[in-house]
């Protein structure tokens, strides 16, 4: 008999189709915030007026703007932000950006909660994997403030209390999770995404599809997550094609954002598989962006898992528009139509790196929870060869 437990996020509200400037003031007023720190990217803050326009309604309540976020969220940049939050006595963080900015805040909140002040001190706070591949999740304290997020990509970081952070000493990307580090509110304003480069917008959309696909194929599926994932796929695939054809189509962009909301329901609630797990290694070791790792890995992982996830893949094919087709082929066709890379060789990953990638991948919990077991380097290599 089906059984399980669904864990809700400490996410209070999602504003959609409302101007960010209006929703930010509403949230700050509701929380009686008087010392707001804004976290964003250097490009958004210094090359556009998006951040200043969105925050204008808060006036002097904004005490600092931090735009030193670094891709793949190295510990050093997180420590820098944690110092800013401490020194400014922030009572609210407004994050405007993609997964890098949102994850930087999540892990910085862990630093505040656990008094992490050095690169080495992160080691006691991240999720670990034991010899059998089981996750060991530390019990972390609550942070002193929350964040609200205005996402500008489709990475879905705003819809989880899970963050990735890279240890540059080892080249490993670790997970951090705690109940209150995810956003307390999310603001989906498609106008805030217009400066996002097309390749980033579209590739993070494939990342969102990856969330839905590996939720559907999970070894511990859940009925609510299956339903939202399938609806997310139905909205997201055509929404991405519309966005590519007309980048200024705000309705298409909002459809993509709503699809991400649906597709992300499984994050940190059901075990994912090798596309996410190997993708984390490619990011930390080879510098491949998250969205691109899904582009080059997801079809190969689907094919590897075909026999173990046949029923789920039939549902996926139907959601992608052709119940009789191979879903891996449908996804490959979509990725190609979006003008995104489809092979590891397209993103400068060489076969010489495969052994190192495989060894590191086996330390990732989502590789170890892949529907078709992956417990030996040779099995990771099989996926990498198929993706190369």
HELIX and SHEET records of a PDB file:
HELIX    1   1 UNK A   20  UNK A   30  1                                  11    
HELIX    2   2 UNK A   42  UNK A   47  1                                   6    
HELIX    3   3 UNK A   50  UNK A   55  1                                   6    
HELIX    4   4 UNK A   56  UNK A   61  5                                   6    
HELIX    5   5 UNK A   75  UNK A   88  1                                  14    
HELIX    6   6 UNK A   99  UNK A  114  1                                  16    
HELIX    7   7 UNK A  120  UNK A  124  5                                   5    
HELIX    8   8 UNK A  157  UNK A  159  5                                   3    
HELIX    9   9 UNK A  190  UNK A  193  5                                   4    
HELIX   10  10 UNK A  198  UNK A  216  1                                  19    
HELIX   11  11 UNK A  223  UNK A  245  1                                  23    
HELIX   12  12 UNK A  250  UNK A  263  1                                  14    
HELIX   13  13 UNK A  264  UNK A  266  5                                   3    
HELIX   14  14 UNK A  274  UNK A  286  1                                  13    
HELIX   15  15 UNK A  290  UNK A  304  1                                  15    
HELIX   16  16 UNK A  307  UNK A  309  5                                   3    
HELIX   17  17 UNK A  310  UNK A  319  1                                  10    
HELIX   18  18 UNK A  327  UNK A  337  1                                  11    
HELIX   19  19 UNK A  344  UNK A  347  5                                   4    
HELIX   20  20 UNK A  351  UNK A  353  5                                   3    
HELIX   21  21 UNK A  354  UNK A  361  1                                   8    
HELIX   22  22 UNK A  365  UNK A  368  1                                   4    
HELIX   23  23 UNK A  377  UNK A  387  1                                  11    
SHEET    1   A 6 UNK A  13  UNK A  16  0                                        
SHEET    2   A 6 UNK A 185  UNK A 188  1                                        
SHEET    3   A 6 UNK A 147  UNK A 151  1                                        
SHEET    4   A 6 UNK A  92  UNK A  97  1                                        
SHEET    5   A 6 UNK A  36  UNK A  40  1                                        
SHEET    6   A 6 UNK A  62  UNK A  66  1                                        
SHEET    1   B 2 UNK A 128  UNK A 129  0                                        
SHEET    2   B 2 UNK A 135  UNK A 136 -1                                        
SHEET    1   C 2 UNK A 162  UNK A 167  0                                        
SHEET    2   C 2 UNK A 172  UNK A 177 -1                                        
END                                                                             
